[in-house]
């Protein structure tokens, strides 16, 4: 059923209430390969409708995957009764005007038009080339290419109405490495892009091979304080875990130490953290957020100075400021809340090799384990890491099973330099494709418990 038809039903059934409709159509394709050989294809299509009703500052929410007229009418009737019995909240409101936006959701027509066989060939070729990059690489685990094509339609009783289409591609893979001494390791990685050919296949292959080879033949490491270089993929994981420190949701609840510290120094000079919902080619770039607010570029930290939080409509009104276009649904089954779009750290000028030579001895962190134990309220963390020790720019040994402990806010005060790779964006919400990066990493951690012979 079209949104216009659903809108007519809701108008009739929800008299006396303001209403909001969010309709999502999604088509998924997943290709799995292993060691350069095709394994399987999975496909899925889904269609879901989320409804919010508002009356006297009381807001009710419901969703359904059945949009038959009788089902929609029954859902609205039940939601009216629920809404009447809720407590009023001054943060309950809808966007009441359709504002101009310049951002467009990227849609890869070329990628969508490629045949399944062509996509399979891309993945199997990627794996075969990856295994040729170094003699220590002995195979791959499952590599998966996921394609999500989606369409969003939005309408509310204030006349805010829009629609857009988008695409997201994921490449998730691993390499199995074995040294001449017999040590073995498994390293995982992923890329995400709205464009199939924008996945940076070769970059992922080179990064994974470097991580795999660098972390072979680990040596014991005594407890000591030493400089640490976080590989960009590891620091992106850390950023996602501690993104709630910059959230309006955390500020409203008093669960961030940054509350009241706007325009004060919280990080080293040169540390600039940006959430940009208009980023060209961004995986979470859309014209509007899930409440109908135009997405925008929000600088959270500029040269070490905390500039403010990212906000939904609700958190903005409660904090007495403007929404930043960050009202997103974690899935269609949940109402909008303040969340990140394209969050990234502004790159510096040094290259990775220059950073390795800045200190006599450094620990390069490639992978973090135990992120679920980090405290996103205080910023404290104690994480298992794997990586390598470099002295004067040259690798001397691998490390595994060591612990790096600290506080995120203290960490960003003590960054000596940032290297000049392209910004690594964090991953989009589950409703638009794969799991979040946080959940992917946790799945990877769990998979490492599988004995290596079974992996081979």
C-alpha positions as CSV (number, residue, x, y, z in Angstrom):
1,X,0.0,0.0,0.0
2,X,1.3,3.5,-0.9
3,X,2.1,6.1,1.7
4,X,-0.7,8.3,0.4
5,X,-3.2,5.6,1.1
6,X,-1.8,4.9,4.5
7,X,-1.9,8.6,5.3
8,X,-5.6,8.8,4.4
9,X,-6.3,5.9,6.8
10,X,-4.3,7.4,9.6
11,X,-5.9,10.8,9.2
12,X,-9.3,9.3,9.5
13,X,-8.5,6.9,12.4
14,X,-6.3,9.4,14.4
15,X,-8.7,12.4,14.6
16,X,-7.8,14.6,17.6
17,X,-4.1,13.5,17.5
18,X,-1.0,14.8,15.6
19,X,0.6,11.9,13.7
20,X,3.8,10.9,12.0
21,X,4.5,8.1,9.5
22,X,7.8,6.5,8.6
23,X,7.7,3.8,5.9
24,X,10.8,1.8,5.1
25,X,11.3,-0.6,2.1
26,X,14.5,-2.6,2.0
27,X,16.0,-5.3,-0.2
28,X,19.1,-7.2,0.9
29,X,21.6,-9.4,-1.1
30,X,24.5,-11.2,0.6
31,X,27.2,-13.1,-1.3
32,X,29.5,-15.4,0.8
33,X,32.8,-16.8,-0.5
34,X,35.8,-18.5,1.1
35,X,39.3,-19.0,-0.2
36,X,38.3,-17.5,-3.6
37,X,35.4,-19.9,-4.0
38,X,31.7,-19.1,-4.1
39,X,29.8,-20.5,-1.1
40,X,26.2,-19.1,-1.0
41,X,23.7,-16.3,-1.6
42,X,21.0,-15.0,0.7
43,X,18.4,-12.5,-0.2
44,X,15.6,-10.8,1.8
45,X,13.0,-8.1,1.3
46,X,11.1,-6.3,4.1
47,X,8.6,-3.5,4.4
48,X,7.7,-1.8,7.7
49,X,5.6,1.1,8.9
50,X,6.3,3.1,12.1
51,X,3.7,5.4,13.6
52,X,3.8,8.0,16.3
53,X,0.8,9.8,17.8
54,X,1.0,13.0,19.8
55,X,-1.6,14.7,22.0
56,X,-1.1,17.0,25.0
57,X,2.6,16.3,25.1
58,X,2.0,12.6,25.3
59,X,3.6,10.5,22.5
60,X,2.8,6.9,21.6
61,X,4.8,4.7,19.2
62,X,4.0,1.5,17.3
63,X,5.2,-0.3,14.2
64,X,4.0,-3.0,11.9
65,X,5.1,-5.1,9.0
66,X,1.6,-5.5,7.8
67,X,0.1,-2.5,6.0
68,X,-3.3,-3.9,5.1
69,X,-6.0,-1.3,5.7
70,X,-7.6,-3.2,8.6
71,X,-4.3,-3.8,10.3
72,X,-3.3,-0.1,10.1
73,X,-6.7,1.0,11.5
74,X,-6.4,-1.5,14.4
75,X,-2.9,-0.4,15.1
76,X,-3.9,3.3,15.2
77,X,-6.9,2.6,17.5
78,X,-4.7,0.7,20.0
79,X,-2.0,3.4,19.8
80,X,-4.6,6.1,20.6
81,X,-5.6,4.3,23.8
82,X,-2.0,3.7,24.8
83,X,-1.0,7.4,24.1
84,X,-3.9,8.7,26.2
85,X,-2.5,6.8,29.3
86,X,1.1,8.0,28.9
87,X,2.7,10.8,30.9
88,X,3.2,14.2,29.2
89,X,6.8,15.2,28.4
90,X,7.8,18.6,27.2
91,X,10.3,17.0,24.8
92,X,7.5,15.3,22.9
93,X,7.0,17.2,19.6
94,X,7.1,16.8,15.8
95,X,8.9,18.8,13.2
96,X,6.4,21.4,12.0
97,X,7.9,22.8,8.9
98,X,9.7,21.2,5.9
99,X,13.0,23.1,5.7
100,X,15.3,23.3,2.7
101,X,18.1,20.7,2.5
102,X,21.1,20.4,0.1
103,X,22.1,16.8,1.1
104,X,21.1,13.9,-1.1
105,X,21.1,10.2,-0.2
106,X,23.7,8.4,-2.4
107,X,22.2,5.7,-4.6
108,X,24.5,3.4,-6.6
109,X,22.5,2.7,-9.8
110,X,25.6,1.2,-11.5
111,X,26.1,-1.2,-8.6
112,X,22.5,-2.1,-8.3
113,X,22.4,-2.9,-12.1
114,X,25.3,-5.3,-12.0
115,X,24.3,-9.0,-12.2
116,X,24.8,-11.3,-9.3
117,X,27.4,-13.3,-11.3
118,X,29.4,-10.1,-11.8
119,X,29.3,-9.4,-8.0
120,X,30.3,-12.9,-7.2
121,X,33.3,-12.5,-9.5
122,X,34.3,-9.3,-7.8
123,X,34.4,-11.0,-4.4
124,X,36.1,-14.2,-5.4
125,X,38.8,-12.2,-7.3
126,X,39.3,-10.0,-4.2
127,X,39.9,-13.1,-2.1
128,X,42.3,-14.7,-4.6
129,X,44.3,-11.5,-5.0
130,X,44.4,-11.0,-1.2
131,X,46.0,-14.5,-0.7
132,X,48.8,-13.6,-3.1
133,X,49.9,-10.4,-1.3
134,X,52.2,-12.2,1.2
135,X,53.6,-15.8,1.5
136,X,52.4,-16.0,5.2
137,X,48.8,-15.6,4.1
138,X,47.4,-19.2,4.0
139,X,43.7,-18.6,3.4
140,X,40.6,-16.6,4.2
141,X,37.6,-17.1,6.3
142,X,34.2,-16.3,5.0
143,X,34.1,-13.1,3.0
144,X,30.7,-11.5,2.6
145,X,29.6,-8.7,0.3
146,X,26.2,-7.3,1.4
147,X,24.1,-5.0,-0.7
148,X,21.2,-3.1,0.8
149,X,18.9,-1.0,-1.4
150,X,16.3,1.0,0.6
151,X,13.6,3.6,0.2
152,X,12.2,5.9,2.9
153,X,8.9,7.8,2.9
154,X,8.0,10.2,5.7
155,X,4.9,12.3,6.4
156,X,3.3,14.0,9.4
157,X,0.2,16.0,10.2
158,X,2.1,19.3,10.0
159,X,2.7,18.8,6.3
160,X,6.3,17.7,6.5
161,X,6.7,15.1,3.7
162,X,9.6,13.7,1.8
163,X,11.1,10.5,0.3
164,X,14.5,9.3,-0.8
165,X,16.3,6.1,-1.9
166,X,19.8,4.9,-0.9
167,X,22.2,2.1,-1.1
168,X,24.9,0.6,1.2
169,X,27.5,-2.0,0.4
170,X,29.5,-3.9,3.0
171,X,32.7,-6.0,2.5
172,X,33.6,-8.1,5.6
173,X,36.5,-10.5,5.5
174,X,39.4,-12.1,7.3
175,X,42.8,-13.4,6.6
176,X,44.5,-16.5,8.1
177,X,48.3,-16.1,8.5
178,X,51.0,-18.6,9.5
179,X,54.7,-17.8,10.2
180,X,57.6,-20.1,9.4
181,X,57.8,-20.7,13.2
182,X,54.3,-22.1,13.1
183,X,52.4,-19.2,14.8
184,X,49.0,-18.6,13.5
185,X,46.6,-15.6,13.6
186,X,43.2,-14.5,12.2
187,X,42.6,-10.8,11.4
188,X,39.2,-9.3,10.5
189,X,38.3,-6.1,8.8
190,X,35.5,-4.4,6.8
191,X,34.7,-1.5,4.5
192,X,31.3,0.2,4.0
193,X,30.3,2.5,1.2
194,X,27.1,3.7,-0.6
195,X,28.9,2.7,-3.8
196,X,30.0,-0.8,-4.7
197,X,33.2,0.4,-6.4
198,X,33.8,2.8,-3.5
199,X,34.6,-0.1,-1.0
200,X,38.4,0.4,-1.4
201,X,38.9,-3.3,-1.9
202,X,42.7,-3.0,-2.3
203,X,43.1,-0.8,0.8
204,X,41.2,-3.4,2.9
205,X,43.4,-6.2,1.5
206,X,46.6,-4.4,2.3
207,X,45.5,-3.4,5.7
208,X,44.5,-6.9,6.7
209,X,47.7,-8.4,5.4
210,X,49.8,-5.9,7.3
211,X,47.9,-6.6,10.5
212,X,48.1,-10.3,10.1
213,X,51.8,-10.4,9.4
214,X,52.7,-7.8,12.1
215,X,50.9,-9.8,14.8
216,X,52.6,-13.1,14.1
217,X,55.1,-14.6,16.6
218,X,54.2,-12.5,19.7
219,X,56.6,-11.9,22.5
220,X,55.9,-11.3,26.2
221,X,55.6,-7.6,27.1
222,X,56.3,-6.3,30.6
223,X,53.9,-3.9,32.2
224,X,55.0,-0.3,31.5
225,X,53.8,3.1,30.2
226,X,54.6,3.6,26.6
227,X,53.4,5.6,23.6
228,X,50.5,4.0,21.7
229,X,49.5,4.4,18.0
230,X,45.9,3.4,17.3
231,X,45.4,2.1,13.8
232,X,42.5,4.1,12.3
233,X,40.2,1.1,12.4
234,X,40.9,0.5,16.1
235,X,40.4,4.2,16.9
236,X,37.1,4.2,14.9
237,X,35.9,1.4,17.2
238,X,36.9,3.5,20.2
239,X,35.1,6.6,18.9
240,X,31.9,4.7,18.3
241,X,32.0,3.2,21.8
242,X,32.4,6.7,23.4
243,X,30.2,8.6,20.9
244,X,27.5,8.8,23.6
245,X,29.7,11.2,25.6
246,X,28.8,13.8,22.9
247,X,25.1,12.9,22.7
248,X,22.2,15.1,23.7
249,X,20.5,12.0,25.2
250,X,23.4,11.7,27.6
251,X,23.4,15.4,28.4
252,X,19.6,15.4,29.2
253,X,20.1,12.4,31.5
254,X,23.2,13.9,33.1
255,X,25.3,10.9,32.0
256,X,28.3,12.7,30.4
257,X,31.2,14.5,32.0
258,X,31.0,17.1,29.2
259,X,27.8,18.6,30.5
260,X,28.3,22.4,31.0
261,X,31.8,22.3,29.4
262,X,30.9,23.9,26.1
263,X,33.7,26.1,24.7
264,X,36.3,24.6,27.0
265,X,39.4,22.7,26.1
266,X,38.8,18.9,26.4
267,X,41.4,17.6,23.9
268,X,44.7,18.3,22.3
269,X,45.0,21.1,19.8
270,X,44.4,19.6,16.4
271,X,41.8,17.1,17.6
272,X,38.6,17.9,15.6
273,X,35.6,15.6,15.8
274,X,32.8,16.0,13.2
275,X,29.4,14.5,12.7
276,X,28.4,15.3,9.1
277,X,25.1,14.1,7.9
278,X,25.7,15.9,4.6
279,X,29.1,14.4,3.8
280,X,29.4,13.6,0.1
281,X,29.5,9.9,-0.3
282,X,28.8,9.3,3.4
283,X,27.2,6.0,4.3
284,X,24.6,7.9,6.5
285,X,24.1,10.9,4.3
286,X,20.4,11.7,3.7
287,X,18.4,14.9,3.1
288,X,16.6,14.6,6.5
289,X,16.9,12.6,9.7
290,X,14.1,10.3,10.8
291,X,12.1,13.2,12.3
292,X,12.1,15.4,9.2
293,X,14.9,17.7,10.4
294,X,17.5,18.5,7.7
295,X,20.8,16.7,8.3
296,X,23.8,19.0,8.7
297,X,27.5,19.2,9.5
298,X,28.0,19.5,13.3
299,X,31.5,20.1,14.8
300,X,31.6,18.5,18.2
301,X,35.2,19.3,19.0
302,X,37.3,21.9,17.1
303,X,41.0,22.0,17.7
304,X,40.5,20.5,21.1
305,X,37.6,22.8,22.1
306,X,34.2,21.2,22.9
307,X,31.6,22.9,20.8
308,X,28.4,21.1,21.8
309,X,26.3,17.9,21.6
310,X,24.5,16.3,18.7
311,X,20.7,16.5,19.1
312,X,17.4,15.1,18.2
313,X,14.2,17.3,18.4
314,X,13.5,16.1,21.9
315,X,17.0,16.6,23.4
316,X,17.3,20.0,21.6
317,X,14.1,21.4,23.1
318,X,15.1,20.1,26.6
319,X,18.5,21.7,26.3
320,X,17.2,24.9,24.9
321,X,19.1,24.7,21.6
322,X,18.5,23.8,17.9
323,X,18.3,20.2,16.7
324,X,21.3,19.1,14.6
325,X,19.5,16.6,12.4
326,X,20.6,13.6,14.5
327,X,17.2,12.1,15.3
328,X,17.6,8.5,14.1
329,X,15.8,5.2,14.6
330,X,18.1,2.3,15.6
331,X,15.5,0.2,13.7
332,X,11.9,0.6,12.5
333,X,11.0,-1.1,15.8
334,X,12.1,1.9,17.9
335,X,11.3,5.7,17.9
336,X,13.9,8.3,17.0
337,X,16.7,9.2,19.4
338,X,19.9,11.3,19.2
339,X,22.5,9.3,17.4
340,X,25.5,9.8,15.1
341,X,25.4,10.0,11.3
342,X,28.9,10.2,9.6
343,X,31.1,10.6,12.6
344,X,34.8,11.0,11.9
345,X,38.1,12.5,13.2
346,X,39.6,15.1,11.0
347,X,42.9,13.7,9.6
348,X,46.3,15.3,10.5
349,X,49.3,15.9,8.2
350,X,51.7,13.2,9.3
351,X,51.7,9.9,7.5
352,X,51.7,6.6,9.4
353,X,55.4,5.9,8.9
354,X,56.3,9.4,10.3
355,X,54.3,8.6,13.5
356,X,56.2,5.3,13.9
357,X,59.4,7.3,13.9
358,X,58.3,10.0,16.3
359,X,59.1,7.9,19.4
360,X,62.0,5.6,20.3
361,X,59.5,2.8,20.9
362,X,55.7,2.6,20.3
363,X,52.9,0.0,20.5
364,X,50.8,-0.1,17.4
365,X,47.3,-1.2,18.3
366,X,45.5,-3.0,15.4
367,X,42.6,-4.7,17.2
368,X,40.6,-4.0,20.4
369,X,38.9,-6.7,22.5
370,X,36.3,-6.3,25.2
371,X,34.8,-3.0,24.0
372,X,31.5,-4.0,25.7
373,X,33.2,-3.5,29.0
374,X,34.1,0.2,28.3
375,X,32.1,2.7,30.4
376,X,30.6,5.2,27.9
377,X,29.5,7.4,30.8
378,X,32.8,8.0,32.6
379,X,35.0,7.3,29.6
380,X,37.0,4.5,31.4
381,X,38.3,1.5,29.5
382,X,40.5,-1.5,30.0
383,X,40.8,-3.4,26.7
384,X,42.7,-6.4,25.4
385,X,44.7,-5.5,22.3
386,X,46.8,-7.1,19.6
387,X,49.4,-5.2,17.7
388,X,53.1,-4.8,17.3
389,X,56.1,-3.1,18.9
390,X,58.0,-0.7,16.7
391,X,61.4,0.8,17.5
392,X,62.7,3.7,15.5
393,X,60.1,3.0,12.8
394,X,60.9,-0.7,12.5
395,X,58.8,-3.7,13.7
396,X,60.6,-5.7,16.4
397,X,57.9,-8.0,17.7
398,X,54.1,-8.8,17.9
399,X,52.0,-8.5,21.0
400,X,48.8,-10.3,21.8
401,X,46.7,-10.5,25.0
402,X,48.0,-7.4,26.5
403,X,45.8,-4.8,28.2
404,X,45.6,-1.1,27.4
405,X,43.8,0.9,30.1
406,X,42.8,4.5,30.5
407,X,40.1,7.1,30.1
408,X,38.9,8.3,26.7
409,X,38.8,12.0,27.6
410,X,42.3,11.8,29.1
411,X,43.4,9.9,26.0
412,X,42.3,12.7,23.6
413,X,44.1,15.3,25.7
414,X,47.4,13.5,25.1
415,X,47.4,12.9,21.3
416,X,50.7,14.0,19.8
417,X,49.6,13.7,16.1
418,X,47.1,12.4,13.7
419,X,48.0,10.7,10.5
420,X,46.7,11.8,7.1
421,X,44.5,9.0,5.9
422,X,41.1,9.7,4.6
423,X,38.5,10.0,7.4
424,X,37.1,6.6,8.4
425,X,33.4,6.9,9.0
426,X,31.6,4.8,11.5
427,X,28.8,2.5,10.3
428,X,25.2,3.3,9.7
429,X,22.2,2.2,11.8
430,X,21.0,-1.4,11.5
431,X,17.7,-0.3,9.9
432,X,19.7,0.7,6.7
433,X,21.8,-2.4,6.4
434,X,24.3,-4.5,8.3
435,X,24.9,-4.6,12.0
436,X,26.5,-1.6,13.6
437,X,30.3,-1.6,13.8
438,X,30.0,-2.2,17.5
439,X,28.0,-5.4,17.0
440,X,30.2,-6.6,14.2
441,X,33.3,-6.3,16.4
442,X,31.6,-8.2,19.2
443,X,30.7,-10.9,16.7
444,X,34.3,-11.1,15.6
445,X,35.5,-11.3,19.2
446,X,33.2,-14.2,19.8
447,X,34.3,-16.0,16.6
448,X,37.9,-15.9,17.8
449,X,37.1,-18.5,20.3
450,X,36.8,-21.0,17.5
451,X,40.0,-23.2,17.4
452,X,42.4,-22.4,14.7
453,X,42.3,-25.9,13.0
454,X,38.6,-25.5,12.6
455,X,39.2,-22.1,11.0
456,X,41.6,-23.6,8.5
